[in-house]
């Protein structure tokens, strides 16, 4: 195996896993507040769900990074290393972005549902409207 492919693979793993960890930590930290609100202040439940979501996020994304490691391209020059690397890291970023938006959609639906339970009960009618027809 040539040195260029080893350099490409090494950089790909370091960059992709590093970005995945950074995004996971960001989601964990900032998602906690959202989950606590969605679970009506139940901090233990929100923290538990948050932790489970981050574990799943890491498993899926690091699994994708691992599966996408192999490349049919064999860089033989310095610039080819960066071309292959940018394509591979770009795919990882797109997957991370897609997962982020998917999570936002799911969480916003969860939050809307949770907010329904916080609404005050409907006010009983104080009079009836007669419909003639």
HELIX and SHEET records of a PDB file:
HELIX    1   1 UNK A    3  UNK A   38  1                                  36    
HELIX    2   2 UNK A   43  UNK A   67  1                                  25    
HELIX    3   3 UNK A   78  UNK A  118  1                                  41    
END                                                                             
